[in-house]
Amino acid sequence: MLAMLPSCSSSRSRSAGFTLLELIIVMVVLGVVAGISVAGIDRFDPGNRGLRASIETFLEGSRDRARISGHPVSVKQIPATAEQDRRLMRFVYRRALEASFEPTYQLREGLQYTGSAAIGATGRFGSCADLREGGTITVEGRGMPDLTKGFGLDLDLFSELGTGGDLLGWDGFLNLEIRRSGVVAATLRAGDGEFFQDMLLESPADSLKINQWQHLKLVAAEQSFAMSINGQEVARMEIPPILQAPRSAPILGNDDKGWVGLLDEFTVWARVAEAGPEVPENIEILPVGLPLLFDRNGMLDAAVHPTSVPVVVLELDEEIGTFVVGRFTQEASL
């Protein structure tokens, strides 16, 4: 005899759908969620937090670029144009032309010789260029870089004789002369983009010594032209904002009246712009006094910023983030 199974039709009908009361409760909950103010949601908008974090990361990366290149880095807020939105921009120095004067790299560095010029002598860092018997060395590299926004130049040199002469000739752009008195004279062509003039920057007498290696550095940017020897600034002057583009490759030495000595590690750095975070129309970044300037060691430049710089990010005049750019790093949020 078959056992009778209990009926479950009544329980199935009760679980087949929502009751009217349950539907009412769900609708009330949805209404509450939908009624949350947009302003309340925006206050916790991860996009705003992300923008603040992006700004901090961009500034920290700017410090790193300064340390790596050994050149100052400036950060600016660039207004919107027809081609791009308003955004942060940093101006950094990239290696654009170099000559190590190692025989192995002669072809890669595009070195061309005339007269008695040679490479292979013992230098400050491996082999070096030898101009003790005269001649010239042209550094062609991989083509002429754009230096109109600014440049840096590094060169190690060793003078064996107390004689003067042309050290560098760069047609239409830059000339370097070493005088018998130990003065370094740098002539740079700059202007407003239409008219250009030669700007002469001279070091004090006896700035260069004989019979020892010394490091010469030139930096031109932001309407300033500076010269340093062995890490110490020896001369600075104001210049027009735009540098004239070089017409040819740089030539070290001169066949007729060239400087006599050894050269090592010739490097030219081009100042270029790198795009940072976009800044939406409803966002303001204070201080208005940007740019921020980091020195070649990646520290906040004390000459421009004597104290730490607070940075405030605002959305429609409401603060959404604040942090401090300190001398060494970004500091804790306020």
GIPE-V464875 format. One record per residue. N is the residue number from 1. RES is the residue in one letter. SS is DSSP state (2 for helix, 1 for strand, 0 for the rest). PHI is phi in whole degrees, 0 to 359 (999 if undefined). D_CENTER is the distance of its C-alpha to the mean C-alpha in Angstrom with 1 decimal. Layout:
BEGIN
n & res & ss & phi & d_center
N & RES & SS & PHI & D_CENTER
N & RES & SS & PHI & D_CENTER
END
This chain:
BEGIN
n & res & ss & phi & d_center
1 & M & 0 & 999 & 93.5
2 & L & 0 & 284 & 89.9
3 & A & 0 & 282 & 88.1
4 & M & 0 & 274 & 86.9
5 & L & 0 & 278 & 83.1
6 & P & 0 & 294 & 82.1
7 & S & 0 & 280 & 80.8
8 & C & 0 & 237 & 77.1
9 & S & 2 & 296 & 77.2
10 & S & 2 & 291 & 76.9
11 & S & 2 & 290 & 73.7
12 & R & 2 & 295 & 72.1
13 & S & 2 & 291 & 72.8
14 & R & 2 & 288 & 71.3
15 & S & 0 & 259 & 67.9
16 & A & 0 & 287 & 67.7
17 & G & 0 & 196 & 65.4
18 & F & 0 & 277 & 64.2
19 & T & 0 & 281 & 66.7
20 & L & 2 & 300 & 66.5
21 & L & 2 & 295 & 65.5
22 & E & 2 & 297 & 62.6
23 & L & 2 & 297 & 61.3
24 & I & 2 & 296 & 61.4
25 & I & 2 & 297 & 59.4
26 & V & 2 & 300 & 56.7
27 & M & 2 & 296 & 56.5
28 & V & 2 & 296 & 56.2
29 & V & 2 & 298 & 53.3
30 & L & 2 & 299 & 51.4
31 & G & 2 & 295 & 52.1
32 & V & 2 & 297 & 50.6
33 & V & 2 & 298 & 47.4
34 & A & 2 & 294 & 47.1
35 & G & 0 & 274 & 47.7
36 & I & 0 & 297 & 44.6
37 & S & 0 & 294 & 42.6
38 & V & 2 & 297 & 39.4
39 & A & 2 & 298 & 37.9
40 & G & 2 & 294 & 38.8
41 & I & 2 & 291 & 37.1
42 & D & 2 & 298 & 33.9
43 & R & 2 & 298 & 33.7
44 & F & 0 & 249 & 33.2
45 & D & 0 & 296 & 31.1
46 & P & 2 & 297 & 28.8
47 & G & 2 & 295 & 26.5
48 & N & 2 & 294 & 25.9
49 & R & 2 & 298 & 25.4
50 & G & 2 & 294 & 23.0
51 & L & 2 & 296 & 20.9
52 & R & 2 & 301 & 20.8
53 & A & 2 & 296 & 19.9
54 & S & 2 & 296 & 17.1
55 & I & 2 & 296 & 15.6
56 & E & 2 & 299 & 16.0
57 & T & 2 & 297 & 14.5
58 & F & 2 & 296 & 11.4
59 & L & 2 & 292 & 11.0
60 & E & 2 & 295 & 12.0
61 & G & 2 & 296 & 9.5
62 & S & 2 & 294 & 6.7
63 & R & 2 & 300 & 8.9
64 & D & 2 & 297 & 9.2
65 & R & 2 & 297 & 5.8
66 & A & 2 & 294 & 6.4
67 & R & 2 & 296 & 9.9
68 & I & 2 & 292 & 9.7
69 & S & 2 & 275 & 8.1
70 & G & 0 & 74 & 9.9
71 & H & 0 & 231 & 7.7
72 & P & 0 & 295 & 7.1
73 & V & 1 & 231 & 4.6
74 & S & 1 & 248 & 6.9
75 & V & 1 & 241 & 8.5
76 & K & 1 & 233 & 11.3
77 & Q & 1 & 257 & 14.4
78 & I & 1 & 265 & 15.2
79 & P & 0 & 293 & 19.0
80 & A & 0 & 291 & 20.9
81 & T & 0 & 230 & 21.9
82 & A & 0 & 295 & 24.5
83 & E & 0 & 267 & 22.0
84 & Q & 0 & 210 & 20.0
85 & D & 0 & 282 & 20.5
86 & R & 0 & 297 & 18.9
87 & R & 1 & 199 & 15.8
88 & L & 1 & 277 & 12.7
89 & M & 1 & 219 & 9.5
90 & R & 1 & 242 & 5.9
91 & F & 1 & 249 & 4.2
92 & V & 1 & 236 & 1.3
93 & Y & 1 & 247 & 4.7
94 & R & 1 & 246 & 7.2
95 & R & 1 & 297 & 10.8
96 & A & 1 & 243 & 12.9
97 & L & 1 & 205 & 16.2
98 & E & 1 & 208 & 18.0
99 & A & 1 & 214 & 21.5
100 & S & 0 & 272 & 22.8
101 & F & 0 & 64 & 26.3
102 & E & 0 & 275 & 27.8
103 & P & 2 & 307 & 30.7
104 & T & 2 & 298 & 29.8
105 & Y & 2 & 257 & 26.5
106 & Q & 2 & 301 & 28.0
107 & L & 2 & 291 & 28.4
108 & R & 2 & 297 & 24.9
109 & E & 2 & 276 & 23.3
110 & G & 0 & 64 & 25.7
111 & L & 1 & 268 & 27.4
112 & Q & 1 & 236 & 30.4
113 & Y & 1 & 246 & 32.8
114 & T & 1 & 226 & 35.5
115 & G & 0 & 60 & 38.3
116 & S & 0 & 267 & 38.3
117 & A & 0 & 297 & 34.6
118 & A & 1 & 206 & 34.1
119 & I & 1 & 235 & 31.9
120 & G & 1 & 115 & 33.2
121 & A & 1 & 291 & 33.9
122 & T & 1 & 288 & 32.9
123 & G & 0 & 248 & 29.5
124 & R & 0 & 285 & 27.3
125 & F & 0 & 227 & 25.9
126 & G & 0 & 79 & 28.5
127 & S & 1 & 280 & 29.6
128 & C & 1 & 214 & 28.5
129 & A & 1 & 273 & 29.3
130 & D & 1 & 247 & 32.7
131 & L & 0 & 244 & 33.4
132 & R & 0 & 289 & 36.3
133 & E & 0 & 251 & 38.7
134 & G & 0 & 91 & 36.7
135 & G & 0 & 92 & 35.3
136 & T & 1 & 223 & 31.8
137 & I & 1 & 229 & 29.1
138 & T & 1 & 263 & 27.2
139 & V & 1 & 253 & 23.8
140 & E & 0 & 271 & 23.8
141 & G & 0 & 55 & 21.4
142 & R & 0 & 248 & 21.1
143 & G & 0 & 113 & 21.0
144 & M & 0 & 279 & 19.3
145 & P & 0 & 282 & 15.6
146 & D & 0 & 275 & 14.6
147 & L & 0 & 246 & 13.5
148 & T & 0 & 292 & 14.8
149 & K & 0 & 270 & 11.7
150 & G & 0 & 136 & 10.9
151 & F & 1 & 203 & 10.9
152 & G & 1 & 229 & 11.4
153 & L & 1 & 224 & 14.7
154 & D & 1 & 237 & 16.3
155 & L & 1 & 204 & 20.1
156 & D & 1 & 259 & 23.0
157 & L & 1 & 219 & 26.3
158 & F & 1 & 226 & 30.0
159 & S & 1 & 262 & 32.6
160 & E & 0 & 266 & 36.1
161 & L & 0 & 235 & 37.9
162 & G & 0 & 277 & 37.8
163 & T & 0 & 244 & 37.3
164 & G & 0 & 250 & 34.8
165 & G & 1 & 160 & 33.5
166 & D & 1 & 282 & 30.6
167 & L & 1 & 266 & 27.8
168 & L & 1 & 215 & 25.5
169 & G & 1 & 236 & 26.3
170 & W & 1 & 229 & 23.9
171 & D & 0 & 307 & 26.0
172 & G & 0 & 77 & 25.0
173 & F & 0 & 229 & 21.7
174 & L & 1 & 209 & 21.9
175 & N & 1 & 227 & 24.8
176 & L & 1 & 237 & 25.2
177 & E & 1 & 232 & 28.6
178 & I & 1 & 256 & 30.0
179 & R & 0 & 262 & 33.1
180 & R & 0 & 302 & 36.1
181 & S & 0 & 285 & 35.5
182 & G & 0 & 88 & 32.2
183 & V & 0 & 280 & 30.2
184 & V & 1 & 257 & 27.0
185 & A & 1 & 249 & 26.8
186 & A & 1 & 245 & 23.7
187 & T & 1 & 248 & 24.4
188 & L & 1 & 242 & 21.6
189 & R & 1 & 262 & 22.5
190 & A & 1 & 216 & 21.0
191 & G & 1 & 190 & 22.5
192 & D & 0 & 259 & 22.6
193 & G & 0 & 104 & 22.4
194 & E & 0 & 245 & 26.2
195 & F & 0 & 245 & 27.2
196 & F & 1 & 235 & 25.5
197 & Q & 1 & 217 & 26.6
198 & D & 1 & 274 & 26.1
199 & M & 1 & 251 & 24.5
200 & L & 1 & 258 & 25.9
201 & L & 1 & 244 & 24.2
202 & E & 1 & 236 & 26.6
203 & S & 0 & 276 & 26.5
204 & P & 0 & 296 & 29.7
205 & A & 0 & 298 & 32.6
206 & D & 0 & 63 & 32.7
207 & S & 0 & 293 & 28.9
208 & L & 0 & 256 & 29.3
209 & K & 0 & 257 & 32.1
210 & I & 1 & 269 & 34.3
211 & N & 0 & 62 & 35.0
212 & Q & 0 & 201 & 31.8
213 & W & 1 & 286 & 28.3
214 & Q & 1 & 220 & 25.6
215 & H & 1 & 253 & 21.8
216 & L & 1 & 252 & 20.6
217 & K & 1 & 225 & 17.0
218 & L & 1 & 238 & 16.0
219 & V & 1 & 222 & 13.0
220 & A & 1 & 233 & 13.4
221 & A & 1 & 187 & 11.5
222 & E & 0 & 53 & 12.9
223 & Q & 0 & 62 & 16.4
224 & S & 1 & 223 & 16.3
225 & F & 1 & 232 & 17.0
226 & A & 1 & 232 & 17.3
227 & M & 1 & 234 & 19.0
228 & S & 1 & 232 & 19.4
229 & I & 1 & 231 & 22.1
230 & N & 0 & 55 & 22.3
231 & G & 0 & 84 & 19.5
232 & Q & 1 & 249 & 21.3
233 & E & 1 & 292 & 20.4
234 & V & 1 & 244 & 23.4
235 & A & 1 & 199 & 22.7
236 & R & 1 & 205 & 20.7
237 & M & 1 & 208 & 21.6
238 & E & 1 & 277 & 20.8
239 & I & 0 & 224 & 20.3
240 & P & 0 & 299 & 20.5
241 & P & 0 & 286 & 17.5
242 & I & 1 & 242 & 17.5
243 & L & 1 & 269 & 17.6
244 & Q & 0 & 285 & 20.3
245 & A & 0 & 289 & 19.7
246 & P & 0 & 299 & 21.2
247 & R & 0 & 266 & 24.7
248 & S & 0 & 204 & 25.0
249 & A & 0 & 286 & 23.7
250 & P & 1 & 289 & 23.2
251 & I & 1 & 239 & 26.5
252 & L & 1 & 268 & 26.9
253 & G & 1 & 89 & 30.2
254 & N & 0 & 205 & 33.0
255 & D & 0 & 298 & 36.4
256 & D & 0 & 261 & 38.3
257 & K & 0 & 223 & 36.6
258 & G & 1 & 276 & 33.9
259 & W & 0 & 291 & 32.6
260 & V & 0 & 247 & 34.3
261 & G & 0 & 158 & 32.7
262 & L & 1 & 245 & 30.5
263 & L & 1 & 232 & 26.8
264 & D & 1 & 213 & 24.5
265 & E & 1 & 50 & 20.9
266 & F & 1 & 273 & 19.6
267 & T & 1 & 224 & 16.0
268 & V & 1 & 244 & 14.0
269 & W & 1 & 248 & 10.2
270 & A & 1 & 265 & 9.3
271 & R & 1 & 275 & 6.8
272 & V & 1 & 228 & 6.7
273 & A & 1 & 261 & 7.0
274 & E & 1 & 238 & 7.2
275 & A & 1 & 286 & 10.5
276 & G & 1 & 245 & 11.6
277 & P & 1 & 297 & 15.2
278 & E & 1 & 289 & 17.8
279 & V & 0 & 245 & 19.8
280 & P & 0 & 302 & 23.5
281 & E & 0 & 299 & 25.7
282 & N & 0 & 273 & 27.6
283 & I & 1 & 249 & 24.6
284 & E & 1 & 238 & 23.3
285 & I & 1 & 242 & 20.5
286 & L & 1 & 253 & 21.3
287 & P & 0 & 280 & 20.5
288 & V & 0 & 293 & 20.7
289 & G & 0 & 283 & 19.0
290 & L & 0 & 303 & 15.4
291 & P & 0 & 272 & 12.7
292 & L & 1 & 267 & 11.9
293 & L & 1 & 238 & 10.3
294 & F & 1 & 257 & 9.5
295 & D & 0 & 283 & 10.6
296 & R & 0 & 293 & 10.0
297 & N & 0 & 263 & 12.3
298 & G & 0 & 83 & 10.7
299 & M & 0 & 263 & 13.5
300 & L & 1 & 302 & 13.9
301 & D & 0 & 295 & 14.3
302 & A & 0 & 293 & 18.1
303 & A & 0 & 291 & 18.5
304 & V & 0 & 264 & 17.0
305 & H & 0 & 237 & 18.1
306 & P & 0 & 294 & 21.3
307 & T & 0 & 229 & 22.1
308 & S & 0 & 300 & 20.6
309 & V & 1 & 246 & 19.5
310 & P & 1 & 284 & 21.5
311 & V & 1 & 244 & 20.1
312 & V & 1 & 242 & 23.0
313 & V & 1 & 255 & 23.1
314 & L & 1 & 242 & 26.2
315 & E & 1 & 238 & 28.3
316 & L & 0 & 51 & 30.9
317 & D & 0 & 69 & 30.8
318 & E & 1 & 256 & 31.4
319 & E & 1 & 291 & 29.0
320 & I & 1 & 241 & 27.8
321 & G & 1 & 181 & 25.3
322 & T & 1 & 217 & 24.2
323 & F & 1 & 211 & 22.0
324 & V & 1 & 242 & 20.8
325 & V & 1 & 272 & 17.3
326 & G & 0 & 270 & 18.6
327 & R & 0 & 297 & 17.6
328 & F & 0 & 256 & 17.1
329 & T & 0 & 198 & 16.8
330 & Q & 1 & 290 & 17.9
331 & E & 1 & 259 & 21.7
332 & A & 0 & 303 & 24.7
333 & S & 0 & 298 & 25.4
334 & L & 0 & 279 & 27.8
END
